[in-house]
Amino acid sequence: LADTIPCATRSLQGSDPSQWAMTNVQLLTFFNYIRSTPEYEAAKQARGYVSLYDVNSLFVIPWSKGFGCGMALLMNAHAPLQAQVMISHAWAEDVEELVSSLSSWASRLQRLWDCDRVPLWCCTFAQYQPEDGAGPSLQHQLSLDPFKSVIHSKPKHGM
């Protein structure tokens, strides 16, 4: 499957952080799916909540390993998306609280979420996490100063 990712998309993972986005619907679909898995349930039972560290190690890394692109670019490999919203979060927070916060924010900005193509930038999904040599290292991606890059791209709907 890795050979189905366009070369331009793989190159993009090492060059333009503002285009490492996924839609709001993709993010919510991802969270809804992982909540139904035994891995998620086991992590929640162990600590009482699931953090983005857990999401990264249990889902993001295994699912993106070998592809050379983060989850956001994998989901949009043939049409990468320019970030219109930047999500700032804590890796140790409860992902259900993050999703709840996003849903609350969305309800206040209903016009924004009427469309399923609102590209969000969230580092857990934007950056290639596996560190397996198939894509850029985290160090290389961080050298691109992705947070600054996305902020300076002036996302249409802010942070």
Secondary structure, DSSP 8 states (H G I E B T S, - for coil): -GGGS-HHHHHHHTT-GGG--EEHHHHHHHHHHHTTSHHHHHHHHHHSS-BHHHHIIIIIHHHHTTTSS-HHHHHTTTS----SEE----TTSBHHHHHHHHHHHHHHTHHHHTSS--EEE-HHHHS----SSSS--HHHHHHT-HHHHHHHT--TT--
